[in-house]
């Protein structure tokens, strides 16, 4: 399942327009905050799909039957680009457990690249709802390897993927590997360059958020 949040003409469209804008991109704090906002909206939308239970809550004047999440999800993110969206998700799922995965493109001299995963820190994953944030879903290779890495720590009951921008190629690749995954994205672009960058896209979300890195 793929949910394109821009199709509903919500504020996500405004935030994504600013993320794409080369002039607004010069303000790193604003760029990070827009990613964070999309993370917050995604958290709200995902919460509608989770399991809820009733709980009796004592108030100063009596009791109230309230609905609360049955179980807290695990919020996972790919370092470093996913940190801003992860913050947005955590702002709303503020009691969630968290997982952090180091995944990056290791570039070869011929312009190709491989996905390198060096580190994972996570809670118990077996039977959990896992929400993975990564702002750019381009080829899908990083996310598929990340999910495989997570499965090595336990088999999640549900996997939700949150990204600001996705490419159709990456979406198809993920759903072939993980057909039950649910992808939540700010918008979808159709073109991918030979080097694996989304067009028109918005550039490198990690660099725009935290500064240009040395290519590995």
DRENKOLVEX-507693 format. One record per residue (C-alpha): residue number from 1; residue in one letter; x, y, z. Coordinates in Angstrom, 2 decimals, padded with zeros to 5 digits. Example, Ala and Ser with C-alpha at 12.3 -4.5 7.8 and 13.67 -1.06 7.14 Angstrom:
<recs>
<rec resi="1" resn="A" u="012.30" v="-004.50" w="007.80"/>
<rec resi="2" resn="S" u="013.67" v="-001.06" w="007.14"/>
</recs>
This chain:
<recs>
<rec resi="1" resn="X" u="000.00" v="000.00" w="000.00"/>
<rec resi="2" resn="X" u="001.22" v="003.49" w="-000.89"/>
<rec resi="3" resn="X" u="-000.29" v="006.66" w="000.61"/>
<rec resi="4" resn="X" u="000.66" v="009.89" w="-001.18"/>
<rec resi="5" resn="X" u="-000.19" v="012.62" w="001.32"/>
<rec resi="6" resn="X" u="-000.05" v="015.35" w="-001.35"/>
<rec resi="7" resn="X" u="-003.09" v="013.88" w="-003.09"/>
<rec resi="8" resn="X" u="-005.24" v="015.13" w="-000.22"/>
<rec resi="9" resn="X" u="-004.17" v="018.76" w="-000.77"/>
<rec resi="10" resn="X" u="-002.98" v="019.07" w="002.82"/>
<rec resi="11" resn="X" u="-000.28" v="021.29" w="004.34"/>
<rec resi="12" resn="X" u="002.21" v="018.58" w="003.37"/>
<rec resi="13" resn="X" u="002.12" v="020.06" w="-000.14"/>
<rec resi="14" resn="X" u="003.21" v="023.47" w="001.19"/>
<rec resi="15" resn="X" u="006.07" v="022.00" w="003.24"/>
<rec resi="16" resn="X" u="007.25" v="019.91" w="000.30"/>
<rec resi="17" resn="X" u="007.18" v="022.93" w="-002.03"/>
<rec resi="18" resn="X" u="009.53" v="024.70" w="000.40"/>
<rec resi="19" resn="X" u="011.79" v="021.63" w="000.64"/>
<rec resi="20" resn="X" u="012.17" v="021.66" w="-003.15"/>
<rec resi="21" resn="X" u="012.80" v="025.41" w="-003.47"/>
<rec resi="22" resn="X" u="016.52" v="026.13" w="-004.02"/>
<rec resi="23" resn="X" u="016.27" v="029.56" w="-002.37"/>
<rec resi="24" resn="X" u="014.46" v="028.34" w="000.76"/>
<rec resi="25" resn="X" u="016.90" v="025.41" w="000.96"/>
<rec resi="26" resn="X" u="019.62" v="027.87" w="001.99"/>
<rec resi="27" resn="X" u="017.96" v="028.03" w="005.41"/>
<rec resi="28" resn="X" u="018.98" v="024.71" w="006.96"/>
<rec resi="29" resn="X" u="016.89" v="025.20" w="010.08"/>
<rec resi="30" resn="X" u="013.77" v="025.73" w="007.98"/>
<rec resi="31" resn="X" u="014.62" v="022.70" w="005.82"/>
<rec resi="32" resn="X" u="014.95" v="020.48" w="008.90"/>
<rec resi="33" resn="X" u="011.77" v="021.87" w="010.42"/>
<rec resi="34" resn="X" u="009.79" v="021.17" w="007.23"/>
<rec resi="35" resn="X" u="010.98" v="017.54" w="007.31"/>
<rec resi="36" resn="X" u="010.02" v="017.43" w="010.98"/>
<rec resi="37" resn="X" u="006.52" v="018.76" w="010.18"/>
<rec resi="38" resn="X" u="006.00" v="016.07" w="007.53"/>
<rec resi="39" resn="X" u="007.09" v="013.53" w="010.14"/>
<rec resi="40" resn="X" u="004.50" v="014.91" w="012.57"/>
<rec resi="41" resn="X" u="001.68" v="014.79" w="010.01"/>
<rec resi="42" resn="X" u="002.69" v="011.26" w="009.01"/>
<rec resi="43" resn="X" u="002.61" v="010.18" w="012.66"/>
<rec resi="44" resn="X" u="-000.94" v="011.51" w="013.00"/>
<rec resi="45" resn="X" u="-002.08" v="009.71" w="009.84"/>
<rec resi="46" resn="X" u="-000.39" v="006.43" w="010.81"/>
<rec resi="47" resn="X" u="-001.94" v="006.59" w="014.29"/>
<rec resi="48" resn="X" u="-005.37" v="006.11" w="012.68"/>
<rec resi="49" resn="X" u="-004.26" v="002.67" w="011.43"/>
<rec resi="50" resn="X" u="-002.94" v="001.36" w="014.76"/>
<rec resi="51" resn="X" u="-004.71" v="-000.66" w="017.44"/>
<rec resi="52" resn="X" u="-006.42" v="001.21" w="020.28"/>
<rec resi="53" resn="X" u="-007.92" v="000.08" w="023.60"/>
<rec resi="54" resn="X" u="-010.20" v="001.68" w="026.16"/>
<rec resi="55" resn="X" u="-008.79" v="002.85" w="029.48"/>
<rec resi="56" resn="X" u="-010.52" v="004.24" w="032.56"/>
<rec resi="57" resn="X" u="-008.92" v="007.55" w="033.54"/>
<rec resi="58" resn="X" u="-009.58" v="009.26" w="036.86"/>
<rec resi="59" resn="X" u="-010.25" v="012.98" w="036.59"/>
<rec resi="60" resn="X" u="-010.63" v="015.52" w="039.45"/>
<rec resi="61" resn="X" u="-014.42" v="015.09" w="039.14"/>
<rec resi="62" resn="X" u="-014.88" v="011.43" w="038.27"/>
<rec resi="63" resn="X" u="-013.77" v="008.89" w="035.65"/>
<rec resi="64" resn="X" u="-013.64" v="008.94" w="031.87"/>
<rec resi="65" resn="X" u="-013.35" v="006.10" w="029.38"/>
<rec resi="66" resn="X" u="-010.58" v="007.09" w="026.99"/>
<rec resi="67" resn="X" u="-008.97" v="005.44" w="023.99"/>
<rec resi="68" resn="X" u="-005.20" v="004.90" w="024.12"/>
<rec resi="69" resn="X" u="-002.71" v="003.07" w="021.92"/>
<rec resi="70" resn="X" u="-002.68" v="-000.63" w="022.67"/>
<rec resi="71" resn="X" u="001.08" v="-000.85" w="022.14"/>
<rec resi="72" resn="X" u="003.78" v="001.70" w="021.43"/>
<rec resi="73" resn="X" u="005.51" v="001.45" w="018.04"/>
<rec resi="74" resn="X" u="009.22" v="001.34" w="017.35"/>
<rec resi="75" resn="X" u="010.45" v="004.42" w="015.49"/>
<rec resi="76" resn="X" u="013.44" v="003.54" w="013.32"/>
<rec resi="77" resn="X" u="015.51" v="005.91" w="011.24"/>
<rec resi="78" resn="X" u="018.43" v="005.78" w="008.83"/>
<rec resi="79" resn="X" u="021.31" v="007.98" w="009.97"/>
<rec resi="80" resn="X" u="021.85" v="010.82" w="009.29"/>
<rec resi="81" resn="X" u="019.28" v="012.07" w="006.81"/>
<rec resi="82" resn="X" u="016.31" v="010.60" w="008.65"/>
<rec resi="83" resn="X" u="016.90" v="012.39" w="011.95"/>
<rec resi="84" resn="X" u="014.65" v="015.41" w="011.30"/>
<rec resi="85" resn="X" u="011.67" v="013.28" w="010.24"/>
<rec resi="86" resn="X" u="012.36" v="010.92" w="013.15"/>
<rec resi="87" resn="X" u="012.09" v="013.90" w="015.50"/>
<rec resi="88" resn="X" u="008.69" v="014.77" w="014.01"/>
<rec resi="89" resn="X" u="007.44" v="011.20" w="014.48"/>
<rec resi="90" resn="X" u="008.80" v="011.15" w="018.04"/>
<rec resi="91" resn="X" u="007.06" v="014.44" w="018.85"/>
<rec resi="92" resn="X" u="003.75" v="012.62" w="018.38"/>
<rec resi="93" resn="X" u="004.65" v="009.03" w="019.34"/>
<rec resi="94" resn="X" u="006.46" v="010.42" w="022.36"/>
<rec resi="95" resn="X" u="006.44" v="007.15" w="024.32"/>
<rec resi="96" resn="X" u="007.74" v="005.04" w="021.44"/>
<rec resi="97" resn="X" u="010.86" v="002.88" w="021.50"/>
<rec resi="98" resn="X" u="013.55" v="003.90" w="019.03"/>
<rec resi="99" resn="X" u="015.98" v="002.25" w="016.63"/>
<rec resi="100" resn="X" u="018.87" v="003.79" w="014.72"/>
<rec resi="101" resn="X" u="020.55" v="002.28" w="011.66"/>
<rec resi="102" resn="X" u="023.65" v="003.53" w="009.88"/>
<rec resi="103" resn="X" u="023.12" v="003.04" w="006.13"/>
<rec resi="104" resn="X" u="024.86" v="004.98" w="003.40"/>
<rec resi="105" resn="X" u="025.87" v="004.86" w="-000.24"/>
<rec resi="106" resn="X" u="029.47" v="003.75" w="-000.72"/>
<rec resi="107" resn="X" u="030.39" v="005.19" w="-004.12"/>
<rec resi="108" resn="X" u="032.63" v="003.40" w="-006.62"/>
<rec resi="109" resn="X" u="034.96" v="005.14" w="-009.12"/>
<rec resi="110" resn="X" u="032.67" v="004.18" w="-012.03"/>
<rec resi="111" resn="X" u="029.76" v="006.10" w="-010.50"/>
<rec resi="112" resn="X" u="027.91" v="003.06" w="-009.16"/>
<rec resi="113" resn="X" u="027.37" v="002.58" w="-005.44"/>
<rec resi="114" resn="X" u="026.72" v="-000.06" w="-002.82"/>
<rec resi="115" resn="X" u="024.71" v="000.22" w="000.38"/>
<rec resi="116" resn="X" u="026.84" v="-000.11" w="003.48"/>
<rec resi="117" resn="X" u="025.25" v="-000.82" w="006.88"/>
<rec resi="118" resn="X" u="027.62" v="-000.56" w="009.82"/>
<rec resi="119" resn="X" u="025.51" v="-000.11" w="012.94"/>
<rec resi="120" resn="X" u="022.14" v="-000.81" w="014.52"/>
<rec resi="121" resn="X" u="020.80" v="000.08" w="017.96"/>
<rec resi="122" resn="X" u="017.28" v="-001.17" w="018.63"/>
<rec resi="123" resn="X" u="014.83" v="-002.54" w="021.19"/>
<rec resi="124" resn="X" u="013.01" v="-005.87" w="020.90"/>
<rec resi="125" resn="X" u="011.50" v="-005.96" w="017.38"/>
<rec resi="126" resn="X" u="009.55" v="-009.23" w="017.40"/>
<rec resi="127" resn="X" u="005.85" v="-008.62" w="016.75"/>
<rec resi="128" resn="X" u="006.19" v="-004.83" w="016.93"/>
<rec resi="129" resn="X" u="004.83" v="-002.08" w="014.70"/>
<rec resi="130" resn="X" u="007.93" v="-000.50" w="013.16"/>
<rec resi="131" resn="X" u="007.86" v="002.94" w="011.53"/>
<rec resi="132" resn="X" u="010.99" v="003.70" w="009.48"/>
<rec resi="133" resn="X" u="011.78" v="007.28" w="008.44"/>
<rec resi="134" resn="X" u="014.04" v="008.20" w="005.52"/>
<rec resi="135" resn="X" u="013.31" v="011.48" w="003.66"/>
<rec resi="136" resn="X" u="014.23" v="010.24" w="000.17"/>
<rec resi="137" resn="X" u="013.02" v="006.92" w="-001.24"/>
<rec resi="138" resn="X" u="015.06" v="006.76" w="-004.44"/>
<rec resi="139" resn="X" u="016.22" v="003.29" w="-005.52"/>
<rec resi="140" resn="X" u="014.83" v="001.69" w="-002.36"/>
<rec resi="141" resn="X" u="018.08" v="-000.22" w="-001.78"/>
<rec resi="142" resn="X" u="018.88" v="001.41" w="001.58"/>
<rec resi="143" resn="X" u="015.42" v="000.77" w="002.95"/>
<rec resi="144" resn="X" u="015.27" v="-002.86" w="001.82"/>
<rec resi="145" resn="X" u="018.65" v="-003.57" w="003.41"/>
<rec resi="146" resn="X" u="017.56" v="-001.72" w="006.54"/>
<rec resi="147" resn="X" u="014.43" v="-003.86" w="006.81"/>
<rec resi="148" resn="X" u="016.51" v="-007.00" w="006.34"/>
<rec resi="149" resn="X" u="018.85" v="-005.74" w="009.07"/>
<rec resi="150" resn="X" u="015.87" v="-005.12" w="011.36"/>
<rec resi="151" resn="X" u="014.48" v="-008.60" w="010.70"/>
<rec resi="152" resn="X" u="017.77" v="-009.98" w="011.97"/>
<rec resi="153" resn="X" u="016.77" v="-008.52" w="015.36"/>
<rec resi="154" resn="X" u="013.17" v="-009.81" w="015.26"/>
<rec resi="155" resn="X" u="010.23" v="-010.07" w="012.89"/>
<rec resi="156" resn="X" u="007.94" v="-006.98" w="013.03"/>
<rec resi="157" resn="X" u="004.17" v="-007.37" w="012.84"/>
<rec resi="158" resn="X" u="003.84" v="-004.26" w="010.64"/>
<rec resi="159" resn="X" u="006.28" v="-002.08" w="008.74"/>
<rec resi="160" resn="X" u="005.45" v="001.52" w="007.86"/>
<rec resi="161" resn="X" u="007.89" v="003.60" w="005.78"/>
<rec resi="162" resn="X" u="007.74" v="007.39" w="005.99"/>
<rec resi="163" resn="X" u="009.48" v="009.60" w="003.42"/>
<rec resi="164" resn="X" u="009.14" v="013.16" w="002.24"/>
<rec resi="165" resn="X" u="009.65" v="012.22" w="-001.39"/>
<rec resi="166" resn="X" u="009.54" v="008.89" w="-003.21"/>
<rec resi="167" resn="X" u="010.33" v="007.66" w="-006.70"/>
<rec resi="168" resn="X" u="008.15" v="005.07" w="-008.44"/>
<rec resi="169" resn="X" u="011.22" v="002.88" w="-009.08"/>
<rec resi="170" resn="X" u="012.03" v="002.74" w="-005.37"/>
<rec resi="171" resn="X" u="008.42" v="002.11" w="-004.38"/>
<rec resi="172" resn="X" u="008.20" v="-000.84" w="-006.77"/>
<rec resi="173" resn="X" u="011.51" v="-002.24" w="-005.52"/>
<rec resi="174" resn="X" u="010.41" v="-002.09" w="-001.88"/>
<rec resi="175" resn="X" u="007.00" v="-003.64" w="-002.52"/>
<rec resi="176" resn="X" u="008.59" v="-006.53" w="-004.41"/>
<rec resi="177" resn="X" u="010.82" v="-007.21" w="-001.42"/>
<rec resi="178" resn="X" u="008.28" v="-006.27" w="001.29"/>
<rec resi="179" resn="X" u="004.78" v="-006.55" w="-000.24"/>
<rec resi="180" resn="X" u="003.04" v="-005.93" w="003.11"/>
<rec resi="181" resn="X" u="004.93" v="-002.71" w="003.86"/>
<rec resi="182" resn="X" u="002.91" v="000.52" w="003.94"/>
<rec resi="183" resn="X" u="004.64" v="003.52" w="002.36"/>
<rec resi="184" resn="X" u="003.65" v="007.04" w="003.45"/>
<rec resi="185" resn="X" u="005.15" v="009.79" w="001.29"/>
<rec resi="186" resn="X" u="004.82" v="013.52" w="000.83"/>
<rec resi="187" resn="X" u="004.81" v="013.13" w="-002.95"/>
<rec resi="188" resn="X" u="005.99" v="010.84" w="-005.76"/>
<rec resi="189" resn="X" u="008.33" v="011.68" w="-008.66"/>
<rec resi="190" resn="X" u="008.70" v="009.31" w="-011.61"/>
<rec resi="191" resn="X" u="012.27" v="009.89" w="-012.80"/>
<rec resi="192" resn="X" u="015.51" v="008.49" w="-011.38"/>
<rec resi="193" resn="X" u="018.95" v="009.37" w="-012.74"/>
<rec resi="194" resn="X" u="021.61" v="006.78" w="-013.60"/>
<rec resi="195" resn="X" u="023.30" v="007.68" w="-010.30"/>
<rec resi="196" resn="X" u="020.14" v="007.04" w="-008.33"/>
<rec resi="197" resn="X" u="018.90" v="010.58" w="-007.66"/>
<rec resi="198" resn="X" u="015.23" v="011.57" w="-007.86"/>
<rec resi="199" resn="X" u="014.20" v="014.11" w="-010.55"/>
<rec resi="200" resn="X" u="012.98" v="016.79" w="-010.07"/>
<rec resi="201" resn="X" u="013.46" v="015.76" w="-006.44"/>
<rec resi="202" resn="X" u="014.98" v="018.21" w="-004.01"/>
<rec resi="203" resn="X" u="018.66" v="017.30" w="-003.81"/>
<rec resi="204" resn="X" u="020.49" v="015.52" w="-000.99"/>
<rec resi="205" resn="X" u="018.30" v="015.79" w="002.12"/>
<rec resi="206" resn="X" u="021.15" v="014.87" w="004.45"/>
<rec resi="207" resn="X" u="023.46" v="017.55" w="003.05"/>
<rec resi="208" resn="X" u="020.70" v="020.17" w="003.05"/>
<rec resi="209" resn="X" u="019.88" v="019.37" w="006.67"/>
<rec resi="210" resn="X" u="023.34" v="018.97" w="008.18"/>
<rec resi="211" resn="X" u="025.99" v="020.13" w="005.69"/>
<rec resi="212" resn="X" u="027.84" v="018.62" w="002.76"/>
<rec resi="213" resn="X" u="029.60" v="015.35" w="003.59"/>
<rec resi="214" resn="X" u="032.77" v="013.85" w="002.15"/>
<rec resi="215" resn="X" u="031.84" v="011.13" w="-000.34"/>
<rec resi="216" resn="X" u="032.74" v="007.68" w="000.96"/>
</recs>
